[in-house]
Amino acid sequence: MSIPVVTVGEAQDDLVGGLERLHGPVTVVRRCAELAELLAACQSGLARAAVVAEGSGELTASLVDRLGAVGVAIIALTDNAEESTRLQGIGVSAVISSVESAALAERISEAVAQFSGHRSATSGLRDHGFAETGAALRPGPAEPAEARESAGTGQVIAVWGPAGSPGRTLMAVNMAGELANEGKSVLLIDADSYGASVGAVLGLLDEAAGLAQACRLADQGLLDTESLLRVAVPVAMKSGTFRVLTGITRADRWTELRASALALVLERAKEVAEVVVVDTGFCLEADEELSFDTMAPRRNAATLRSLELADKVFAVGSADSIGVPRLVRGLAELHAAVPGLKPEIVLNKVRASAVGRSPERQLREAWERFGPATAITAFLPADPGAADAALLSGTLLLEAAPDSRLRAGIADLVCARDQRNRRSSVLTPTAKRRIRG
């Protein structure tokens, strides 16, 4: 069966004529004057492939995903090596403009075949709210072999929890600090599209929405390791350093955190850091706009994509009569939104005043009776004094309260006991006074 193709660009006359004379694998069904017309034609279901003969600079990762969502692979003609690399990075198959018609037809067939294979392998994503296809549905030929060989090997850790301030940011920030304290290279990402607060917690007053900047570069195919490191803010501790991609400065900027761009950011982040810690938002529901327009941006896309791509997910809830039921319901939603995910369950703010005597025992017994099958991984004690001291000084627990049980509990989650530094290099105020004396 011949593949229906739409084209755009001034060079399309020779291009179209050459393809039509083949009378074989592809058929040009429409010649478009501009990219917007091509997009409309593809969204109407007219084609399975789009050939951009001119104007490839207008292609972005978001546009590629919009076409991918309706089953269209993109092939662009360019003689610029840098542009070719950029296009390949956002999922576009790039060929030289002087390509012969037969070779171009073969390239179109390969791109469509590879794209269809990726769509089949990931078709379940849309059934669970993933309208934007992102990296998971990018056609295979668009990624050069050398890029695949140099893919990052860093681990992605996502911290999620239901509504109600269970302590997502507290955990994510201090996990990043503890990992950096162990000598690992760490990148902390604030992907909360409702209430980004990592910058405020760390006292970063010159917050410039680093993640939004990185997503913008990724969408344009311009995000490399150097540019990622430029927009990531370094946070220096006395025992190490880690970098932060701060969150959006206003809630109405959520449209800048598209799933496709964030997936590219996470891919690049794994190349610059051994561990990538992502502080996610709470909401998992599919946006109402999806009922009317599958191409609409989704506010919860950043959270869903982070959870989908994470190597490990920590689900945190408050250890009280409101927080625990919220977490139980939230875990059901989490499994529905990201099938197959097996999160580590953490109960935070554990205190006898909210649960009763022997709070950990009571919480565990209640969880075994009424909670999901997944067991609780850890209990983090309530320590408002230590948490407030860290927040007031804009630092981490390992600096503001290095001996606190809360700090030790978070460290145990991400650092193996036999590998943890027995004594933090951070000196307590008492120790400092002794040294001065």
C-alpha positions as CSV (number, residue, x, y, z in Angstrom):
1,M,0.0,0.0,0.0
2,S,1.3,3.4,-0.9
3,I,2.2,5.8,1.9
4,P,0.2,9.2,1.7
5,V,2.6,12.1,2.1
6,V,2.1,15.9,2.4
7,T,4.9,18.3,1.6
8,V,5.8,21.9,2.3
9,G,8.5,24.2,0.8
10,E,9.4,26.1,-2.4
11,A,11.5,23.2,-3.6
12,Q,8.5,20.9,-3.6
13,D,7.8,21.0,-7.3
14,D,10.9,19.0,-8.2
15,L,10.4,16.9,-5.1
16,V,6.8,16.1,-5.7
17,G,7.3,15.4,-9.4
18,G,10.1,13.0,-8.6
19,L,8.1,11.1,-6.0
20,E,5.0,10.9,-8.2
21,R,7.0,9.5,-11.2
22,L,8.0,6.5,-9.0
23,H,4.4,5.2,-9.1
24,G,5.2,3.1,-6.0
25,P,5.9,3.3,-2.3
26,V,4.7,6.9,-1.6
27,T,1.9,9.2,-2.9
28,V,1.9,13.0,-2.5
29,V,-1.7,13.8,-1.4
30,R,-1.2,17.5,-0.8
31,R,1.3,20.3,-1.4
32,C,1.2,22.9,1.4
33,A,2.4,26.5,1.2
34,E,3.4,26.8,4.8
35,L,4.0,24.7,7.9
36,A,0.6,25.6,9.5
37,E,-1.2,24.3,6.5
38,L,0.8,21.1,6.6
39,L,0.0,20.7,10.3
40,A,-3.7,21.1,9.6
41,A,-3.6,18.6,6.8
42,C,-1.9,16.0,9.0
43,Q,-4.3,16.5,11.9
44,S,-7.1,15.8,9.6
45,G,-5.8,12.3,9.0
46,L,-4.8,12.9,5.4
47,A,-1.2,11.6,5.6
48,R,1.2,9.3,7.4
49,A,4.4,11.2,6.5
50,A,5.3,14.9,6.1
51,V,8.2,16.1,4.0
52,V,9.5,19.5,4.9
53,A,11.6,20.6,1.9
54,E,12.1,24.1,3.3
55,G,11.6,25.9,6.7
56,S,12.9,23.1,8.9
57,G,14.0,25.8,11.4
58,E,10.4,26.1,12.5
59,L,10.2,22.5,13.6
60,T,10.2,22.0,17.4
61,A,9.9,18.9,19.6
62,S,6.3,20.0,20.5
63,L,5.3,20.3,16.9
64,V,6.9,16.9,16.2
65,D,4.8,15.4,19.0
66,R,1.6,17.0,17.7
67,L,2.2,15.3,14.4
68,G,3.3,12.1,16.1
69,A,0.1,12.0,18.1
70,V,-1.9,11.6,14.8
71,G,0.6,9.0,13.4
72,V,2.7,11.2,11.1
73,A,6.5,10.8,10.7
74,I,8.5,13.8,9.6
75,I,11.3,13.9,7.1
76,A,13.2,17.2,6.6
77,L,15.6,18.2,3.8
78,T,18.6,20.2,4.9
79,D,22.3,20.5,3.9
80,N,23.3,22.1,7.2
81,A,25.1,19.6,9.4
82,E,24.2,21.5,12.6
83,E,20.6,21.7,11.6
84,S,20.6,18.0,10.8
85,T,21.8,17.2,14.3
86,R,19.2,19.5,15.8
87,L,16.4,17.9,13.8
88,Q,17.6,14.4,14.8
89,G,17.5,15.4,18.4
90,I,13.8,16.3,18.3
91,G,12.8,13.2,16.4
92,V,12.9,14.3,12.7
93,S,14.6,12.2,10.0
94,A,17.0,14.5,8.2
95,V,18.2,14.0,4.6
96,I,20.2,16.2,2.2
97,S,18.2,18.3,-0.1
98,S,19.8,16.8,-3.2
99,V,18.6,13.3,-2.3
100,E,17.2,11.3,-5.3
101,S,13.5,10.6,-5.3
102,A,13.9,6.8,-5.0
103,A,16.2,7.2,-1.9
104,L,13.8,9.8,-0.4
105,A,10.9,7.4,-0.9
106,E,12.9,4.6,0.8
107,R,13.7,7.0,3.7
108,I,10.0,7.9,4.1
109,S,9.1,4.2,4.1
110,E,11.7,3.5,6.8
111,A,10.6,6.4,8.9
112,V,7.0,5.4,8.8
113,A,7.8,1.8,9.6
114,Q,10.0,2.7,12.5
115,F,7.5,5.2,13.8
116,S,4.6,2.7,13.5
117,G,6.7,0.2,15.5
118,H,7.3,2.7,18.3
119,R,3.6,3.7,18.3
120,S,2.5,0.0,18.7
121,A,5.0,-0.5,21.6
122,T,3.7,2.5,23.4
123,S,0.1,2.6,22.4
124,G,-1.0,2.1,26.0
125,L,0.3,5.5,27.1
126,R,-2.6,7.4,25.6
127,D,-5.1,5.2,27.3
128,H,-3.7,6.5,30.6
129,G,-3.6,10.2,29.7
130,F,-0.4,10.6,27.8
131,A,-1.6,12.8,24.9
132,E,1.8,14.2,24.1
133,T,3.9,11.4,22.6
134,G,7.4,12.7,23.7
135,A,10.5,10.7,23.4
136,A,8.7,7.4,23.7
137,L,7.2,7.7,20.3
138,R,10.0,9.3,18.4
139,P,10.8,7.5,15.2
140,G,13.9,5.4,15.3
141,P,15.9,6.7,12.3
142,A,15.9,10.2,13.8
143,E,18.4,9.2,16.5
144,P,21.9,8.6,15.2
145,A,23.9,5.7,16.5
146,E,26.5,7.8,18.2
147,A,23.8,9.5,20.2
148,R,22.4,6.2,21.4
149,E,25.9,5.0,22.4
150,S,26.5,8.2,24.4
151,A,23.1,8.1,26.2
152,G,23.4,9.1,29.8
153,T,23.5,6.4,32.5
154,G,22.4,8.5,35.4
155,Q,19.5,7.4,37.7
156,V,16.3,9.4,37.8
157,I,14.6,9.5,41.2
158,A,11.1,11.1,41.4
159,V,9.4,12.2,44.6
160,W,5.6,12.3,44.5
161,G,2.8,12.6,47.0
162,P,-0.9,13.5,47.1
163,A,-2.3,16.9,47.9
164,G,-1.9,18.4,51.3
165,S,1.9,19.2,51.7
166,P,3.1,15.7,52.7
167,G,6.7,16.8,52.3
168,R,7.6,16.2,48.7
169,T,10.0,19.1,48.4
170,L,11.6,18.6,51.8
171,M,12.4,15.0,50.8
172,A,13.6,15.9,47.2
173,V,15.9,18.7,48.3
174,N,17.5,16.8,51.1
175,M,17.8,13.6,49.1
176,A,19.8,15.7,46.6
177,G,22.0,17.1,49.4
178,E,22.6,13.7,50.9
179,L,23.6,12.2,47.6
180,A,26.0,15.1,46.9
181,N,27.4,14.7,50.4
182,E,28.3,11.2,49.4
183,G,30.3,12.5,46.4
184,K,27.8,11.9,43.7
185,S,27.1,14.4,40.9
186,V,23.5,15.4,41.4
187,L,20.9,17.5,39.5
188,L,17.7,18.5,41.3
189,I,14.7,19.4,39.1
190,D,11.6,21.2,40.3
191,A,8.9,19.9,38.0
192,D,5.9,21.0,40.2
193,S,3.5,22.8,37.9
194,Y,1.3,24.0,40.7
195,G,3.6,25.2,43.5
196,A,7.3,25.1,42.6
197,S,9.2,25.8,45.8
198,V,12.7,24.2,45.6
199,G,14.3,27.6,44.9
200,A,12.6,29.2,47.9
201,V,13.6,26.3,50.2
202,L,17.2,26.6,49.1
203,G,17.2,30.4,49.5
204,L,17.8,31.0,45.7
205,L,16.6,34.6,45.5
206,D,17.6,35.1,41.8
207,E,15.3,32.3,40.7
208,A,14.9,32.3,36.9
209,A,12.8,29.2,36.1
210,G,15.7,27.1,35.0
211,L,13.5,24.1,34.0
212,A,11.4,26.3,31.8
213,Q,14.6,27.6,30.1
214,A,15.9,24.1,29.6
215,C,12.5,22.9,28.2
216,R,12.5,25.8,25.8
217,L,16.0,24.9,24.5
218,A,15.0,21.2,24.3
219,D,11.9,22.1,22.3
220,Q,14.0,23.8,19.8
221,G,16.5,21.0,19.7
222,L,19.3,23.2,21.2
223,L,19.7,21.6,24.6
224,D,23.2,20.1,25.0
225,T,25.1,19.4,28.2
226,E,26.8,22.8,28.2
227,S,23.6,24.7,27.9
228,L,21.9,22.5,30.5
229,L,24.7,23.3,33.0
230,R,24.5,27.0,32.2
231,V,20.8,27.2,33.2
232,A,21.2,24.9,36.2
233,V,22.1,26.8,39.4
234,P,24.9,25.4,41.5
235,V,24.2,25.0,45.2
236,A,27.4,24.8,47.3
237,M,27.4,23.0,50.6
238,K,30.3,22.6,53.0
239,S,30.4,19.0,52.0
240,G,29.7,19.1,48.3
241,T,27.9,20.7,45.5
242,F,24.8,19.9,43.4
243,R,22.9,21.7,40.7
244,V,19.3,22.8,40.5
245,L,16.8,23.5,37.7
246,T,14.4,25.8,39.5
247,G,10.7,25.6,38.9
248,I,8.3,28.0,37.2
249,T,8.1,31.3,39.0
250,R,4.3,31.7,38.4
251,A,1.7,29.0,38.3
252,D,0.3,30.3,34.9
253,R,3.6,29.3,33.2
254,W,2.8,25.6,33.4
255,T,2.4,25.5,29.6
256,E,6.2,25.9,29.3
257,L,6.7,22.4,30.9
258,R,5.5,20.2,28.0
259,A,6.1,16.5,28.3
260,S,8.0,16.2,25.1
261,A,10.5,18.9,26.1
262,L,10.8,17.6,29.7
263,A,11.6,14.1,28.4
264,L,14.5,15.6,26.4
265,V,15.7,17.5,29.5
266,L,15.7,14.3,31.5
267,E,17.7,12.5,28.8
268,R,20.3,15.2,28.8
269,A,20.3,15.4,32.6
270,K,21.3,11.8,32.9
271,E,24.4,12.7,30.9
272,V,25.6,15.4,33.3
273,A,24.6,13.8,36.6
274,E,24.9,10.4,38.3
275,V,21.6,11.0,40.0
276,V,18.7,13.2,38.9
277,V,16.2,14.0,41.6
278,V,12.8,15.3,40.5
279,D,10.3,17.1,42.7
280,T,6.9,16.5,41.1
281,G,3.5,18.0,41.5
282,F,0.6,16.2,43.2
283,C,-2.0,16.0,40.5
284,L,-2.3,12.9,38.2
285,E,-5.6,13.4,36.6
286,A,-6.0,13.8,32.8
287,D,-6.9,17.4,31.9
288,E,-10.4,18.2,30.8
289,E,-9.1,19.7,27.6
290,L,-8.3,16.2,26.4
291,S,-12.0,15.5,25.9
292,F,-12.1,18.2,23.2
293,D,-8.6,18.5,21.8
294,T,-5.9,15.8,22.1
295,M,-3.3,18.3,21.1
296,A,-3.9,20.7,24.0
297,P,-1.0,21.2,26.5
298,R,-1.6,19.4,29.7
299,R,-0.9,20.9,33.1
300,N,-0.1,17.5,34.7
301,A,2.1,16.4,31.8
302,A,5.3,17.3,33.7
303,T,4.4,15.2,36.7
304,L,3.2,12.2,34.6
305,R,6.2,12.2,32.3
306,S,8.6,12.5,35.3
307,L,7.0,9.5,36.9
308,E,7.0,7.5,33.7
309,L,10.7,8.0,33.1
310,A,11.9,7.7,36.7
311,D,14.0,4.7,37.7
312,K,12.7,4.9,41.2
313,V,9.7,6.7,42.7
314,F,9.2,7.7,46.3
315,A,5.5,8.2,47.2
316,V,5.3,10.3,50.4
317,G,2.3,10.9,52.6
318,S,1.6,12.6,56.0
319,A,1.4,10.1,58.9
320,D,-2.0,11.2,60.2
321,S,-5.7,10.5,59.9
322,I,-6.0,12.8,56.8
323,G,-2.7,12.1,55.1
324,V,-2.7,8.3,55.1
325,P,-6.2,8.0,53.4
326,R,-5.1,10.6,50.9
327,L,-2.0,8.5,50.1
328,V,-3.9,5.3,49.8
329,R,-6.3,6.9,47.3
330,G,-3.4,8.6,45.6
331,L,-1.5,5.4,45.1
332,A,-4.5,3.9,43.3
333,E,-4.5,6.9,41.0
334,L,-0.8,6.6,40.5
335,H,-1.0,2.9,39.4
336,A,-3.8,3.9,37.0
337,A,-1.8,6.8,35.5
338,V,1.5,5.0,35.3
339,P,0.8,1.2,35.1
340,G,3.5,-1.1,36.4
341,L,5.1,1.6,38.7
342,K,6.2,0.2,42.0
343,P,6.9,3.2,44.3
344,E,8.7,3.2,47.6
345,I,6.2,4.2,50.3
346,V,7.3,6.8,52.8
347,L,5.2,8.1,55.7
348,N,6.4,11.5,56.8
349,K,5.8,13.6,59.9
350,V,5.4,10.5,62.1
351,R,4.5,11.5,65.7
352,A,2.6,10.0,68.6
353,S,0.5,13.1,69.1
354,A,-1.3,12.4,65.7
355,V,-1.3,8.6,65.9
356,G,-1.0,7.4,69.4
357,R,1.6,5.4,71.3
358,S,4.1,3.5,69.2
359,P,3.2,5.4,66.1
360,E,5.2,3.3,63.7
361,R,3.7,0.1,64.9
362,Q,0.2,1.4,64.7
363,L,0.7,2.9,61.2
364,R,2.2,-0.4,59.9
365,E,-0.6,-2.5,61.3
366,A,-3.3,-0.1,59.9
367,W,-1.5,-0.1,56.5
368,E,-1.4,-3.9,56.4
369,R,-5.2,-4.0,57.2
370,F,-6.5,-1.2,55.0
371,G,-3.7,-0.1,52.7
372,P,-2.5,-1.4,49.3
373,A,-0.3,-4.5,49.0
374,T,2.9,-2.4,48.7
375,A,4.6,-2.3,52.1
376,I,5.8,0.8,53.8
377,T,9.5,1.4,53.0
378,A,10.3,4.0,55.7
379,F,8.9,6.3,58.5
380,L,10.3,9.8,58.8
381,P,9.9,11.4,62.2
382,A,8.2,14.7,62.6
383,D,11.0,17.2,63.5
384,P,9.5,20.7,62.9
385,G,12.4,22.3,64.8
386,A,15.0,20.9,62.4
387,A,12.8,21.6,59.3
388,D,12.1,25.2,60.4
389,A,15.8,25.8,61.0
390,A,16.7,24.6,57.6
391,L,14.0,26.6,55.9
392,L,14.9,29.8,57.9
393,S,18.5,29.6,56.8
394,G,17.8,28.4,53.3
395,T,20.0,25.3,53.7
396,L,19.7,21.6,54.0
397,L,19.1,19.5,57.1
398,L,22.6,18.2,56.9
399,E,23.8,21.7,57.5
400,A,21.1,23.2,59.7
401,A,20.5,20.1,61.8
402,P,23.0,17.4,60.9
403,D,22.2,15.2,64.0
404,S,18.5,15.2,63.5
405,R,16.6,11.9,63.1
406,L,14.8,13.4,60.2
407,R,18.0,14.0,58.3
408,A,19.2,10.5,59.1
409,G,16.0,9.0,57.9
410,I,16.1,10.8,54.5
411,A,19.8,9.8,54.1
412,D,18.9,6.2,54.8
413,L,16.5,6.3,51.9
414,V,19.0,7.2,49.2
415,C,22.4,6.2,50.7
416,A,23.4,2.7,51.6
417,R,24.3,2.5,55.3
418,D,27.6,0.9,54.6
419,Q,28.5,3.7,52.2
420,R,27.3,6.6,54.2
421,N,29.8,9.0,55.7
422,R,29.9,8.2,59.3
423,R,30.3,11.8,60.2
424,S,29.2,14.7,58.1
425,S,31.9,17.2,57.2
426,V,29.5,19.9,58.4
427,L,30.3,21.1,61.8
428,T,27.5,21.8,64.3
429,P,27.5,25.2,66.1
430,T,28.7,23.5,69.3
431,A,31.6,21.9,67.5
432,K,32.6,25.3,65.9
433,R,32.6,26.9,69.3
434,R,34.9,24.2,70.7
435,I,37.3,24.6,67.8
436,R,37.4,28.4,68.3
437,G,38.0,27.9,72.0
